[in-house]
Amino acid sequence: MPAAKRGTIMERFRATLRLPEFQVLLFCFCCVLFGWPLLLIVDQKHNETIFIYLFMVWGLIVLGLFLIARSLDLTDSDEIKHGNINV
């Protein structure tokens, strides 16, 4: 994949992460992942399965929050570079 094409995909991904609507959707999705009915579906005989499930979901949520914070930080540093900051 050409470098120019890769840059546009990353910019669209960063723009999506910055959208408040996407962040609300992500929050609702995370609430569903940790919801009580979904935890009841997991086999109750094996506690390690529930532990692994919760740990993996928690890790994905932390990764998502990191990516959102990183995309917002890049926006702030771009504004500072170009002198578009209003204090």
C-alpha angles and dihedrals in degrees: 000000000000118000093238091055091048091053093055092050091051091048091052090048091051091047090052092050090053094056113105089213091058091049091052090048090050091050092052091047090052091050089054091049091055094038120129097239091055091050090053090057091061112092107273094203093068113057092180089064091058090046093051091046093051093044093050093047091047090051092051091050091051090049091050092050090049091052092048092049091047093051091049091047091052089052091052094048091048090054091049092050093051095043095243095130118122115198 
